[in-house]
Amino acid sequence: MTYIENSVTIKEIATVTKRTTAEVEAEAVELGLFVGQDWAGRPAIADQDAEQLVSGEARRSREDAAVWQAFLARCATWTAARDQAVQDAHDAVGADPRSGPQKHSDARDAAVEAGRRFEMSTPPPTFAPGVEDGNAVRRYSAPAAKPAGLLDKARDLLAGSPR
């Protein structure tokens, strides 16, 4: 076992969360949190990890990461299918025995049209609230509410509408 300097024992976490120490330790290991020992040799995790474990943030982060990876996999599948449709259209026109710039132009136009039709018939995967992926991205990317500063208050006072 490895000593953790700023640690919280598994037993303390189990007491707070009203679970057994085995359940807490198993969850910590499942979530990828390092379980070491405190100064007395008791099983423990780092204090930041303990906070995330007790608050549920560690589990939410892991679930959000899994949802994001699933979304990326769907995007890769969609992109590969679209690229294949474009390539197939280009190859079909490119198989024409004639040669010259018109053949290449026709092949390019066919590929562009195939890509457009594919996108119209098969929309790309979305990652938005209310869709199967949930709201993992918006929670981290939503802009924070901006508190009114002194300049804003002065502008409001000059305009005659106090806050």
N, C-alpha and C positions, 0 to 999 in steps of 0.2 A: 504494500500500500504506500501511497505517496502522501506526505504531509501537506495540508492546505492551511495557509496562514490565517486568512480571514474566512472562517468557515462557520457553517451552521450544521449541527448534527442531524442525521436522518431521524433520530428519535424526536428531536424538537419539532421538526417539520411534521412528523406523523401525529404528534400531540396537537399541533395547531390545526391540521387538516382533518383530524379525527379518523385517521386510517392507521393501518399497521405499518411497521417499519419496512416489512418485506414489500408491501404495495408501493410505498414511497420510493424505495430503492429501485424497484423494477421499473417504475415510471421514469425515474431519473436516467437510468441506463437506456431505456427505450427512446427517450428524447435526446440522447447523445450528450447528457451532462456528465462531467467527470466526477466519479465518486472516489474520494480518497479518505483521509482520516484527519481528525483534529489533533491537538496537542496531547490528548489522553489516549489516542489510538482508537477512538470511536469512529464509525463510518460517518462521513460528512461530505458536504459539497460547498463550493464557494458561495459567499453571501449573495452575490449578484444572481447566481444560478438558483439559489434558494428562493429569492424574491420572484424570479420568473416562474419557478415551479409552483409556488403557492398561489400566485395571482392568475395562473393559467396562461400567461403570455408565452411561455416556452411551447406549450401544446398548440396554441393559436399560430405561432410563427411556423412551426413544423407543418401544420395543416395548410397554411397559406402557401408555403413553399411547394407542397405536393400539388396543390391546385394550380399553381403557376407552372410547374413542370408539365402537368397534363395539358395545359393550354399551349405551351410551347411545342409539345409533341403533336397536338392537333394542327398547329400552324405549319409545322414541318411537313406533315402528311398532305395538307391542302396545297402547299407550295409545290411539293413534288408532283402531285396530280396535275396541277395547272401547267407546270413545266413540261410534263409528258404530253399533255394535249397540244401545247404549242409546238413541241418537237415533232409530234406525229403529223400535224398539219404542214409544217415546213418540209418534212421528208416526203409527204405525199405529192406536193407540188414539185419538189426538187427531183423526183423520180422521172419527171417529164424528159423525154430524150432531147428536146431542143436545148440550145445553150445560148448564153448571152446575158446582157444586163436585164432584159425583160423577165427572164426566168427567175433570176434572183429577186427582182422586185415583186413578182407574183408570189414567190415563196414567203418573202417577208410579210406581205399583205395578208396571206393566208394564216400565217402564224399569229399576227396581231389580232386578226378576227377570231381565231380559235381561242386565244387568251381572253378576249372580250366576252365571247359566248360562255366560256367556262365560268368566268367571274359572275356573269348574270345568272347562270343556272345554279351555281354553287357558291353562295356567299362565303367569304372568309370567316374563320372562327372569331367570336367576339369574347371579350373579357370585360364585362360590365355588370353593374349591380342588377340583381333580379334575373340574371342569366345563370346557367348551371354552375358557373364558377364562383358565385358569391361576390364579395366585395373586398377581396384581399388587397387589391391595388389601391383603390380609392382611399382606404383608411390611412395609408402611408403617404399618398401623394396629394391629398386635399390640402389646399392652402389654409394655414392657421388664420383665425380671426385676428385682424390687425387692431390693436387698441388705439384709441384716439390719442394722438400726441398733442403737444402744446401748440404746434402750428395749426393743426386741425381745429382746436378749440378757439384759437385766436381768429381764424377765418370765420368760424361760426358766429363769434361775438360781433365781428365787424359786419357780418351779413344780417345780424339781428335775430338769429335763431339759436339760442343757447341750448346746450346739451343737457 
